[in-house]
Amino acid sequence: MTRPRWWACLLSALAAVLALAVPAAAQAKVPASFFGISAVQPSDRDFERMGEVGLGTYRFAIPWRSTQPTRNGPLNWNGVDAAVRGAVENGMQPLPFIYGTPRFISRSDTKIVPPTGSKRDLRDWREFVKAAADRYGRDGDFWDQNPTLPKKAVKKWILWNEQNARPFWHPRPNPRKYAKLVKEGERGLTAADPKADVVLGGIFGYPRDNRSIPARRFLRELYRVKGIEKHFDAVNLHPYGPGVGAVRKQVKQARSVMRTAGDGNAKVLIGELGWGSGGPKSNPSVVGRKGQASRIRGALELLVKRRRSWNIIGADVYVWRDFRNETACPWCPKAGMLSVKGKKKPAYGALRRVIRANR
């Protein structure tokens, strides 16, 4: 049947609208909290500059060891308060990871021994996690005590850090024991905030210590613990490697493990991501100033592009500013977007451009 000319014009107009709408949807902007950062001993000016560049999340540690010096003793939140205050005053969402063992569980100052040795240790861990949520969560005391601050309550909580690597789980990583820590941590969080999101500690892709466990294997073994997927909302990855291809490979591997375990809808957080502009040339993560900038840009663009298909909820760059620490990993002290003195490196500009293009 021949349609009237006005009908043909209407169809043409609708087709033009749809043609414009599809690219717009494909290029939808990411949430403000998507781009995050870690920092080592940030100053007030560091926090200001993080906010100025457009970062939406500040990832930081809640160290159990220094926050609770004695069992059943008072909690010292001063350092954590400062981190939360610096973040929210500059428009960033606080994203804490809770880790470390107090001296009443482990006397060692150099070895991080997880609190999984006894029911009492796990109970103490659960109570400490609950105390953190009671302070900084949706109904936290911190917000009542600081009514002039923008309220950006902590909603996502990371339990431990690089638990598949021996430096953070002595004497050797154990997925089944880590599952116990997650279950108890989740009990503590949801007791304080039933809506809290539980995020696994960042899993390091390829730790070199022979007692450590590669990320894919660790995640696979963790899922073998019956029902563990009911106790967390997001898998957290630290996909370090020589280039953007290593990031892609590790995320795809993790997603494959998650699908096989029947947990394909779980979220993924990229909790650490970075390269060093300096350090031992033999280290694959030492890539020079230009190489650092190009990889930061390429990795973040990849994660933005694939955030829906990979269910990525955030990408946190390591680290804001270079620092001096001889005990850190070989390239970590030079992983900053700024030099030790605060001078912008090429990576700073790369980070800023990606954020501005997607906000």
C-alpha angles and dihedrals in degrees: 000000000000111000122215117260093251089060092053090050090051092051091049091051092049091049090052092050092049092048089056094042097055097060090044091055092045089054096045112156119252123243116273090248094057096091114061141168143204124214140191113229095333120202126221088261090052090056091048092052092047089056092045093055090054102252111161104191134046115202115200143154130262098202110206093197097062096032095057110031095172136031111261088002129126120290119238107213097168097110094044092047089056092051093049092045093049091050100047095041087060099044099263130132113234113238111183130189115204117213146130134081123254122232093254087067102032126015094196116110094192105040122065105218113187120234094246100104097098144005088254092056091049090048090052089050091051092050093049092050089049091050090054091051091045088057105039105018129096094292095028125155091229091070093048090051093048105041094160093061121092104260108239099158118198109258101164120056125191115211111214129327132259092344090172091064122079096228088066099035114040134227092009136330117266120188094199093053090046088054088059090052091050093049093050092043091052090051090054095047097047092046087062098033119013090195096053117130114229116213124190117241113268110279113219111225105221115003111189099213109104091226092056124088125231114245098249094050093044092051092047092052092045090056089054087071101097113251096357091133088068090065101059138042104202141030113226121212135191098195100186121169144120097292150348090290089066090055092050093047095050095047091049091049092051093048090050091054091047093051092047089052091052093250099106094134094060118116126248126218121194095214098179131018128164155109135221123249088203143017136089108353090218091066112094092217092060102090108153128250097290092042091051092052095047092048094048090051095044096046095048092046089051092051092048091049094048099034094111099043091044093036092233113180099183148350119217118195121218113244141008101197135010115256140191114249123135093192095057123097113290096260102027098090089059097044094096129121084222132040121252088268093049100258114150116253123202088261089064091060092045091052093047093049094051092048094048092047091055105037 
